[in-house]
Amino acid sequence: MTIAIRPATAEDLPLIASLIRALADYEKLSHEVRFDEAVLGQKLFGPRPYAEVVIGELDGTPQGFALFFHNFSTFEGKPGIYLEDLFVRPEARGSGLGKALLSHLAALVIERDCARLEWSVLDWNAPAIGFYKSLGAKFMDEWTVMRVDGQALVQLSGNN
């Protein structure tokens, strides 16, 4: 079995959209998927890309992806990479593809002189948590994710 990781291109947009939907289905969050594929394409491949995507292939067949972007650590004085989504189709799990995707991102962190690679994991996803721990990832228990969206975001912006 041959594993390959490659940067996504605009031609991969339908594939990326289908992998995002498969991830949402796995996470029981399909009802949360609201993206417009054309807008997603613009945000990923337009004049100012906001995120990057790599595609993971097994024997030339796309079986997973990682979507990531840069963040910044003021304490380190360097950027980092934040992994927004990592997904491997269920039939390809156990093949080493997930580890290959994370290894690719770790190499980018080093190549780009970044300070760290970070991501979030759903607390019920025991298989993913076990996998991440086996790679040396640690919980950041002292941090809690906060979010403002929807009407609260509009109100906070003062544009109500």
C-alpha positions as CSV (number, residue, x, y, z in Angstrom):
1,M,0.0,0.0,0.0
2,T,1.4,3.4,-1.0
3,I,0.6,6.5,1.0
4,A,1.0,9.9,-0.6
5,I,0.2,13.4,0.8
6,R,-0.3,16.2,-1.7
7,P,-1.4,19.8,-1.6
8,A,-5.0,20.2,-2.7
9,T,-5.8,22.3,-5.8
10,A,-8.9,24.1,-6.8
11,E,-9.8,21.0,-8.9
12,D,-10.1,19.1,-5.6
13,L,-12.9,21.3,-4.3
14,P,-15.7,18.7,-4.8
15,L,-13.5,16.1,-3.1
16,I,-12.8,18.4,-0.2
17,A,-16.5,19.2,0.2
18,S,-17.4,15.5,0.2
19,L,-14.7,14.8,2.8
20,I,-15.9,17.7,5.0
21,R,-19.5,16.2,4.8
22,A,-18.1,12.7,5.7
23,L,-16.3,14.2,8.7
24,A,-19.5,16.0,9.8
25,D,-21.5,12.7,9.4
26,Y,-18.9,10.8,11.5
27,E,-19.0,13.5,14.2
28,K,-22.9,13.5,14.1
29,L,-22.8,17.1,13.1
30,S,-24.2,17.0,9.5
31,H,-26.9,19.5,10.6
32,E,-24.1,22.0,11.2
33,V,-22.7,22.0,7.6
34,R,-23.7,25.2,6.0
35,F,-20.9,26.1,3.6
36,D,-21.5,27.1,0.0
37,E,-19.0,25.2,-2.2
38,A,-18.2,28.2,-4.4
39,V,-17.5,30.3,-1.3
40,L,-15.4,27.6,0.2
41,G,-13.4,27.4,-3.0
42,Q,-12.8,31.1,-2.9
43,K,-11.7,31.1,0.7
44,L,-9.3,28.1,0.1
45,F,-8.0,28.9,-3.4
46,G,-8.9,32.6,-4.1
47,P,-6.6,35.6,-4.1
48,R,-6.3,35.5,-0.3
49,P,-6.4,31.9,0.9
50,Y,-7.5,31.6,4.5
51,A,-6.5,28.0,4.9
52,E,-4.6,25.2,3.2
53,V,-5.6,21.6,2.5
54,V,-3.6,18.5,1.9
55,I,-5.1,15.3,0.5
56,G,-4.1,11.9,1.8
57,E,-4.1,9.1,-0.8
58,L,-3.8,5.3,-0.5
59,D,-2.6,3.7,-3.8
60,G,-3.6,6.9,-5.6
61,T,-7.1,7.0,-4.2
62,P,-8.0,10.0,-2.0
63,Q,-9.0,8.7,1.5
64,G,-8.5,11.7,3.8
65,F,-7.6,15.3,4.3
66,A,-6.2,17.9,6.7
67,L,-7.3,21.5,6.6
68,F,-5.1,23.9,8.5
69,F,-4.1,27.5,8.8
70,H,-1.5,29.7,10.6
71,N,-2.1,31.1,14.0
72,F,0.4,33.1,16.1
73,S,2.0,32.7,19.6
74,T,2.9,36.1,21.1
75,F,4.8,34.3,23.9
76,E,6.9,32.4,21.3
77,G,7.1,35.3,18.9
78,K,6.4,32.8,16.1
79,P,3.5,31.4,14.0
80,G,2.0,28.0,14.6
81,I,-0.2,25.8,12.6
82,Y,-3.7,25.1,13.7
83,L,-5.2,21.9,12.4
84,E,-8.9,22.6,11.9
85,D,-9.9,19.2,10.5
86,L,-8.3,15.8,10.0
87,F,-10.3,13.0,8.5
88,V,-9.6,9.6,7.2
89,R,-12.4,7.6,5.7
90,P,-13.4,4.7,7.9
91,E,-12.3,2.0,5.4
92,A,-8.8,3.6,5.4
93,R,-8.3,3.8,9.1
94,G,-5.4,1.8,10.5
95,S,-3.5,2.2,7.2
96,G,-1.1,4.8,8.6
97,L,-2.7,7.6,6.6
98,G,-3.8,9.7,9.6
99,K,-0.2,9.5,11.0
100,A,1.2,10.4,7.6
101,L,-1.1,13.5,7.4
102,L,0.0,14.6,10.9
103,S,3.7,13.9,10.1
104,H,3.3,16.1,7.0
105,L,2.0,18.9,9.1
106,A,4.7,18.5,11.7
107,A,7.3,18.8,8.9
108,L,5.6,22.0,7.7
109,V,5.7,23.4,11.2
110,I,9.5,22.8,11.2
111,E,10.0,23.9,7.6
112,R,8.1,27.2,8.2
113,D,9.9,27.9,11.5
114,C,6.7,27.7,13.5
115,A,6.5,27.1,17.2
116,R,3.8,24.4,17.4
117,L,1.0,22.3,15.9
118,E,-2.3,22.5,17.7
119,W,-5.8,21.1,17.2
120,S,-9.0,20.3,19.1
121,V,-10.7,16.9,19.5
122,L,-14.2,16.1,20.6
123,D,-14.2,14.7,24.1
124,W,-16.3,11.7,23.1
125,N,-13.9,10.6,20.3
126,A,-11.9,8.0,22.3
127,P,-10.3,6.5,19.2
128,A,-8.9,9.8,18.0
129,I,-7.8,10.8,21.6
130,G,-5.9,7.5,21.9
131,F,-4.3,8.0,18.5
132,Y,-3.2,11.5,19.3
133,K,-1.8,10.5,22.7
134,S,0.2,7.7,21.0
135,L,1.9,10.4,18.8
136,G,2.9,12.4,21.9
137,A,0.1,15.0,21.9
138,K,-1.0,16.3,25.2
139,F,-4.2,17.8,26.6
140,M,-4.2,21.5,27.3
141,D,-6.5,21.1,30.2
142,E,-5.9,24.6,31.5
143,W,-7.4,26.2,28.4
144,T,-11.1,26.3,27.4
145,V,-12.2,27.1,23.9
146,M,-14.4,30.2,23.6
147,R,-16.5,31.2,20.6
148,V,-18.7,34.1,19.5
149,D,-20.9,33.5,16.4
150,G,-24.3,34.2,14.9
151,Q,-26.3,37.0,16.5
152,A,-23.9,37.3,19.4
153,L,-21.1,38.1,16.9
154,V,-23.3,40.7,15.1
155,Q,-24.2,42.3,18.4
156,L,-20.5,42.3,19.6
157,S,-19.4,43.9,16.3
158,G,-21.8,46.8,16.9
159,N,-23.4,46.2,13.4
160,N,-26.8,45.4,14.7
